[in-house]
Amino acid sequence: MQWIRALVAQYPRRALVVGKALLLAGSILVVGAVFARAGLVNTNSERAQAKLPPVYTLAQAYPQHPTWLVPEGPVGFGVSAVLVLVGMGLTVLAEKAGKR
């Protein structure tokens, strides 16, 4: 842990940029997953009205779009949460180092 603090103290501006980028990337993934889940629920409600079987993944609902990046399960949300937490930690450390 000390090497991270030393690196952040040496380059606080770079650490701030990297921290904010990681925070933004994780946040975008989580918000994208929420919107994708809402789209999947909407698709399933339309399919239920048409008496078709439900779809369970985004790849089944939207086969023409690349959906491999959107987190759908616990592992994907875990990775997104780690990105957010690491980004927040780096941002806080960089702001503290910048004030010194």
Secondary structure, DSSP 8 states (H G I E B T S, - for coil): -HHHHHHHHH-HHHHHHHHHHHHHHHHHHHHHHHHHHHHHHHHHHHHHHTT-----SHHHH-TTS--TTS--SHHHHHHHHHHHHHHHHHHHHHHHHHH-
